[in-house]
């Protein structure tokens, strides 16, 4: 299950996002969305867990959490519209 993590501090990188998610279960991937040209964070990212139960625990644990002065918005990622 893939989660959307919004309102990330622009200082957070992939490794830090992974570190935030690890206490909730097995992380398959953790990626911060970046601008193509500059490589700067767009302020959101995605965490993919090996199973839905871990992902639900992460939503409960991370949604509304204050990280670097930013209150995280975490929910199930919706498929990209084509």
Backbone as a ProteinNet text record, in pm:
[ID]
protein_1_A
[PRIMARY]
XXXXXXXXXXXXXXXXXXXXXXXXXXXXXXXXXXXXXXXXXXXXXXXXXXXXXXXXXXXXXXXXXXXXXXXXXXXXXXXXXX
[TERTIARY]
84.2	0	89.1	52.2	130	57.9	135	79.3	131.3	45.2	82.5	117.8	229.6	269.6	284.2	191.9	192.5	238.7	269.7	313.5	447.8	535.3	669.8	755.5	843.4	943.5	1028.7	1068.7	1150.5	1291.2	1324.3	1456	1457.5	1340.6	1331.8	1376.3	1459.9	1502.3	1446.9	1476.2	1424.1	1461.6	1587.2	1634.1	1559.5	1535.6	1464.3	1318.4	1257.9	1119.3	1111.1	1207.3	1213.7	1227.9	1312.5	1336.2	1207.9	1128.4	1001	903.7	907.4	811.2	850.1	978.9	1029.9	966.7	938.2	878.7	742.1	677.5	542.7	540.4	654.1	657.9	764.2	754.2	851.8	825.1	920.9	908.9	968.4	888.7	935.6	1010.5	954.3	1019.2	968.2	1051.1	1013.7	1079.3	997.5	1049.3	985.3	1070	1023.2	1015.8	902.7	887.4	976.4	1048.3	1139.7	1113.9	1153.8	1144.9	1244.9	1205.6	1295	1425.1	1415.2	1535	1626.8	1570.9	1652.5	1677.2	1591.1	1603.5	1551.2	1490.8	1435.8	1306	1281.5	1160.1	1035.9	931	801.2	714.5	765.1	691.1	595.8	609.9	531.2	610.1	561.7	630	540.2	597.8	522.7	601.9	530	589.9	511.1	582.3	515.9	553.6	450.4	469.9	442.4	502.5	484.4	343.3	272.9	135.5	47.9	-80.4	-178.5	-185.9	-165.4	-173.6	-65.7	57.1	165.6	134	79.6	45.7	-60	-160.5	-264.8	-207	-110.8	-45.2	32.1	94.8	170.5	78.1	-38.3	-134.3	-172.9	-207.9	-247.4	-134.3	-12.3	101.4	158.8	147.5	211.9	116.8	-9.8	-103.2	-122.1	-97.6	-112.1	12.4	116.5	240.6	318.8	377.2	458.7	602.7	653.1	791.1	854.8	957.3	1025.2	928.1	830.5	736.2	625.7	617.8	514.6	424.8	293.6	199.8	171.4	211.3	199	54.1	26.6	-101.7	-69.5	-120.9	-88	-215.6	-225.3	-338.6	-299.5	-389.8	-362.9	-347.4	-242.6	-218.1	-325.3	-370.7	-467.9	-394.2	-443.5	-375.6	-367.5	-256.3	-235	-337.8	-399.4	-496.8	-421.7	-463.2	-393.4	-459.8
-117.4	0	124.3	221.6	343.7	458.1	537.9	652.4	783.3	883.6	1020	1091.3	1161.5	1239.2	1384	1468.3	1608.1	1700.2	1823.9	1929.9	1896.4	1830.6	1798.8	1924.7	1933.1	2038.8	2019.8	2128.7	2119.5	2067.3	2052.5	1999.6	1847	1784.2	1637.8	1571	1467.2	1392.2	1249.6	1170.4	1033.1	950.8	959.5	880.2	918.5	1047.9	1092.6	1049.5	1051.9	1006.7	857.1	781	637.9	615	694.5	683.2	710.3	806.6	837.9	721.5	648	541.4	406.9	383.1	254.1	200.3	285.2	229.6	162.8	188.3	135.9	4.2	-35.6	-161.6	-161.4	-260	-275.9	-177.3	-87.6	14.2	-40.3	-39	-82.6	32	153.3	271.6	397.1	500.5	630.9	736.2	816.6	914.4	1050.9	1153.6	1291.6	1341.5	1401.2	1456.3	1579.7	1588.7	1701.4	1769.6	1897	1973.8	1916.1	1906.7	1847.5	1924.6	2053	2132.6	2149.8	2188.9	2224.6	2108.6	2007.4	1897.8	1932	2050.2	2091.7	2018.1	1995	1927.1	2006.3	1932.7	1994.7	1999.8	1944.8	1949.7	1832.7	1728.7	1608.1	1487.9	1369.1	1248.3	1127.2	1011.1	885.8	781.6	703.7	590.5	467.1	362.5	236.8	131.6	66.6	-39	-174	-278	-414.3	-466.7	-415.4	-460.7	-346.3	-363.3	-259.2	-229.6	-331.3	-310.6	-211.5	-229.5	-136.8	3.9	12.7	142.8	212.7	138.5	198.5	247.6	170.6	213.7	344.3	355.2	476.2	596.7	576.1	686	735.9	642.7	678	748.5	700	754.5	883.5	904.3	1021.1	1134.9	1105.1	1211.2	1309.6	1436	1538.9	1559.5	1479.5	1491.7	1614.8	1686.2	1803.4	1758.7	1783.9	1750.5	1876.3	1926.7	2049.9	2166.6	2175.8	2287.1	2273.5	2158.5	2132.7	2020	2038.8	1935.3	1845.4	1718.7	1625.2	1589.9	1570.3	1519.5	1385.6	1276.6	1142.8	1065.3	1010.6	927.7	831.9	743.4	646.9	722.1	690.3	756.4	712.5	808.1	779	756.8	665.2	641.2	768.6	782.1	898.8	900.3	1015.7	1027.5	1044.3	968.4	972	1071.7
0	0	0	-82.1	-94.2	-25	49.4	120.9	62.3	64.1	28.8	159.9	160.9	278.3	233.7	278.2	237.5	347.7	307.8	398.1	463.2	385.3	435	436	533.6	534.2	408.6	346.4	224.6	252.9	382.3	421.4	426.6	429.6	441.8	310.9	323.4	204.5	210.5	108.8	100.8	224.6	267.3	381.2	509.2	529	648.6	644.5	526.8	511.5	543.8	494.8	523.8	675	738.6	882.9	962	915.8	982.6	974.5	863.4	837	898	914.3	959.3	1088.5	1189.7	1312.5	1292.8	1180.2	1157.7	1080.4	1023.2	949.9	842.2	752.8	645.6	533.3	511.3	407	277.8	171.2	39.4	-27.5	-17.9	-74.2	-4.4	-6.5	49.2	-39.3	-104.8	-199.4	-178.5	-173.9	-168.4	-312.5	-350.2	-484.9	-498.4	-610	-630.8	-765.2	-770	-894.4	-993.4	-1120.6	-1221	-1238.2	-1254.1	-1281.8	-1162.6	-1049.3	-933.5	-836.9	-839	-744.8	-606	-591.4	-462.4	-432.4	-304.4	-260.5	-298.6	-337.3	-365.5	-239.6	-128.9	-3.1	18.1	-63.6	-42.7	-90.9	-52.7	-94	-79.3	-102.3	-97.3	-21.3	58.4	130.6	90.3	50.3	15.6	119	172.7	272.2	208.5	266.8	219.1	240.4	342	363.9	414.5	397.9	429.7	579.1	661.6	806.5	854	805.8	841.3	791.5	671.3	614.3	699.3	744.2	828.5	960.9	1016.8	1141.1	1116.7	1000.5	967.8	950.8	889.8	875.6	1014.7	1102.9	1239.3	1313.1	1295.7	1368.8	1314.6	1183.2	1122.1	1087.8	1057.8	1018.5	1134.3	1108.1	1210.5	1295.6	1272.5	1348.9	1303.1	1398.6	1368.3	1343.9	1222.6	1187.5	1129.4	1194.4	1152.1	1137.1	1227.6	1224.4	1121.4	1053.8	953.6	1005.1	996.9	1039	918.5	929.1	816.8	786.6	657.7	609.8	544.8	603.1	552.6	523.6	402.5	366.1	254.6	222.5	114.9	-16.7	-89.9	-219	-319	-396.5	-501.1	-631.9	-716	-843.2	-926.5	-999.6	-1084.6	-1197.8	-1220.4	-1329.8	-1460.6	-1561.2	-1691	-1782.1
[MASK]
++++++++++++++++++++++++++++++++++++++++++++++++++++++++++++++++++++++++++++++++++

